[in-house]
Amino acid sequence: MATNNEIKYIQSIIGRAELNESFYQHLQNQSSGNDGENYFKSVLDCIPEIIYITDYQFQLNNHVQIDAIVIDDSAIYLFEIKNYKGIYEFEGSNFKNNYGGSMTSPMLQIDRINFAFQKLTANLNINKPIITKLVFTNPYFNLKNPTLYKDNIILPSEIGQLKSLFKNNHIETNMKIKQKLLNARNDFSHIYQQSITIPFRNGKPGIRCPKCKRLYTVKSELKKQKCQCQLCEEVMDKTYVYEKNLLELWYLKQQPFTIEEAMWWLGEGSEKSIRRLCNKLFLSETNRYKKYYLEDEYNGAY
Ligand SMILES: [Zn+2]
């Protein structure tokens, strides 16, 4: 699951840089990942007396994250949820889509998850078979070779059959397993995990419309307080637009910036007014060459 910082970073980069393939993939996974996970959780919530955990994280050599775990009488099910859209195909260790994109096969990912979870349950003295399944939740997803890993895959049209998969006659025993797992849980979401970033110098400066997120569409006239996006037609306070864009500078650079950089970033406005905004929005050291930053999200040294 994406951290707040990561979400802000992603929201700031769109339109400002050429996204390479790995970043695009990451972006697609992040933005749609939560939709898929929320959808899957809602489906589980419809099943009476089901025992499950979502977003389970633990540490075992590496940090492992499992989207959903269901504990029933016969097994512990691990679900890796993908909200991919498009037509996909397994090809060896790759997973390819009809846009010409290719990524590492998620089957390798679920193998790794399964392996790590086996170790965890052995350490916790939990003796139940572990079954790992890849769930595709997006209704606009299609698999070219669905029979290849049939037993490990749940397609969007098969999600309704989940109901009849689980048996839960030993609620107490299964609840105990859930509790054991929860005790071993280790949540890492508080750590700033910036998975992929684009070098700051590759980001395009300029005013971006806070509403429709397009660059160079906000028309502002000298000495007028209001400005209007020529695309989405939103009328906004110029100050508001500058503030939003300065925050984006911070989220993208992730390092303190000078007033010169702020002016270069916006490409318009007087030094006096931009300085006033920066002083209001950001913290700064009180020396001649001031650098602006935000405290909460900034934890490096400079
Ligand atoms: Zn707009």
Boltz pocket constraint, residues with backbone or C-beta under 6 A from the ligand:
constraints:
  - pocket:
      binder: B
      contacts: [[A, 209], [A, 210], [A, 211], [A, 212], [A, 213], [A, 214], [A, 217], [A, 229], [A, 230], [A, 231], [A, 232], [A, 233], [A, 234]]
      max_distance: 6.0
